[in-house]
Amino acid sequence: MDITRRGFLKGAIGLAGAGMTGALTVPALKSLLPPPVTRCNEDNAHETLTYKSESGKWYENKGGKVAKKEDFKLWDVAIVNWGPKELEEELGSCEIQLALVKVPTEAGMENLGVSDDGGNSTMMAYHTYKCPHLCCKPVFTPEGTSTISGGDYSNMFLCPCHLSLFDPVSVIKNIDEQGREVMAAELLEGPAPYGLPVVPIAEKDGGLIGLTTHLDWLKYCGQG
Ligand code: FES
């Protein structure tokens, strides 16, 4: 078949155009791709519960230090960072925050908290990172009046999104939406399907650490 000069030129211009388009399109497409998956740095992993740096809190001068039970008086609450290496695989996070509280000792806290003050108080950690309803962050509230029941309450976790109320002293066995048993601060009212899970803690080298024995209790809000 004869290739005319005119036909050859048309083909050459078409090929050059396609090349230029490709050169421009690849970087443009790259900018549309999601960012690469973050990999946690194992060197930064820590089982210790370390104070979050927060100004205006009683622990503001302890930011980054390991929490100790002696630091707390009854009903002191601190937000602590926790980043054991298992967290990435189990929950997809490098580090999460928990509420660490010294509460009056009650049945149900055995093997979950760290006893203090001759057994009268216990250090407990609660998964305030995500509410089991729709994943907001419950906040410790020393005193309040429920807008659902109208009753007054003290020393509860209140979820700001839909006002679920959790009692940190009543740690009971709950059944989550997948049928798993979860030890959690009892749900008193509100739309959450069950209580606010606890994270078992222990004492090591004079400081507090979180245990990874029950990461399944924290698997909700899309975590499976
Ligand atoms: S997200 Fe907590 S009550 Fe809805």
Boltz pocket constraint, residues with backbone or C-beta under 6 A from the ligand:
constraints:
  - pocket:
      binder: B
      contacts: [[A, 131], [A, 132], [A, 133], [A, 134], [A, 135], [A, 136], [A, 159], [A, 160], [A, 161], [A, 162], [A, 163], [A, 164], [A, 190], [A, 191], [A, 192]]
      max_distance: 6.0
